[in-house]
Amino acid sequence: MKFGELVPATFIKKGNRFTAGVYLESGGATTAYIPTTGRLTGALRPGCRVWLEAAENPERKTPYTLVLSELADGGLCSVNAYMANWLFKEAMEMGALEVFPIPKLKRKCLMAAADWISDCRMGKRSVGWRSNL
C-alpha cells in the first residue's frame, strides 16, 4: 500500500481508546489519534516503533493519526480500522490474493482477477489483536 509521508515515532502508551502518546524520532512527545476502537493488544506495546500521518486540519486536537505499528516479530500491522477495505481492494487489483477457502460457503472464491471485484462479496475486517498460538 502506498502511503503519504509517514512520520516515524515510538509508542509510549494509550491515553484512552482513541489517543496514544508517542515520541517523535525527530524529537518531542505528542499525541496521535488511533482510528479504531479495538484494544490493539499485541499491535501496540510500549517502546514499539509506529508511523504517523500528519493531520490536515491544524485545529484538530491531535496533530497526528497512528497508521502502522511494528510487531514484536518485525512485521507491520495496520492500526487503522478503515484501511481494511483499501488494502483488500489494492491486493485484488494487483492480483496478490490467491484462491482461498470461505468456510461458511463451503466453496472457493477465485480472487486473483481484478475484474471479479464487483462480482464477489467478502467480509473484510481489520485485526487489532495478534497471537502466535
N, C-alpha and C positions, 0 to 999 in steps of 0.2 A: 504494500500500500504506500502510496506517495503522500507524504505529509508536507505541510508548510514548514517554515523554520521552527525547529523544536529547541527548547532551552533545557540543557541538562541540569539536574539537581539531585539532591539526596533527600529521601523521605525521612522526616523526623517523627511525626505522629499525626493521627487523625484528630481534628478538633471536634467534629461531630460527624453525622452521616455524610455531609456534603462538603466538608472542608478538610484540608490537610496542611500541616506545617511542613515546609520544605526549606532546604538551604541551597541556594543557587551556587553552581560551580563558579560563577563569576564573582561570588561573594555576596553575603547578606541573606538573612532569613526573610521569608514571605509566606503568604498563604495561597493555596490553589483550590479551585472548585473541583470536586470529584463528581463527574456526571453519571453516577449510578447510586442506587440505594443499597446495594449489597455490602456485606461486611468486608469483602475482598481479602479474607483470610488466606494467607499464603502468597497473595499477589502484592500486598503492601506490608512490609515489615520495617521497623526502624533501621536506618542505615542503608536500605536498598537504593539503587540508582533509579531515578524516574526522569521522564521527559515531559516538558510542559509546553503548552501553546499560549502565547500572549493573548490576553483579552483584547478584542477590537474596541470595546466600549471603555474609555478611560474613567467613566463614572461608576463602573462595576465595583462591588465590594471586594472581590478577589481579582488580583491582576493577572492570574494565570488559570488555565484549565489543565488538569492532570490528564495525560494522554496514554502513556505507556509506563510500565514498571518492569524492572529486570527481576526475574525469578531467581531463587537460590541456586538452581542448577544452570543458570546462564541464559535461559530462554526469555523471550519478551512476552508480556501479557498486556492486552488492551484493557484499560480500566474505564473505558467509555462505553456504556451500555448501548448508545446509539450507533456505535461503529459496526456492530454485527452485520447489519444489512449491507453496509458499504463494502465490508470485507468479503462477504459472500458474493455480492454482485461482481466485484473485481475478480475473484477467483473463478467464477463462472465464465466471465468474458475472456480470461486468459487460458481457459481450458485446464486449470490446475486441479479440478476435482475429478477424481476417478469414479468408477462405479462403486457405490456403497449401499449396504442394505438399509431399508427403512423398516424396522421391526414391526410397527403397528400394521403396516400394509402387507407384510409378508411377501414383498416383491423387491425388485431392484429398480432404481431410477438412474438412468444414464445422465450424468451431469457434465460431461465433457464438452458438449456442443453448446456454444453461446446462444444459438437461436432457440434453445429449449427454455430460456429464462421465462418467457411469457407463458409457456405451456406447463411448467412444473411448479407445483406449490410446495414449499417446505417451511417448516418452523425453524427459525433461527434465533438463537439466544446467545448473549454474552456469558462468559464464565467468570464468576467472581471468586471462585474457590477452587483450589487445585490440590490434589493429594496423589502421592505415588504409592498407592496400596498394592 
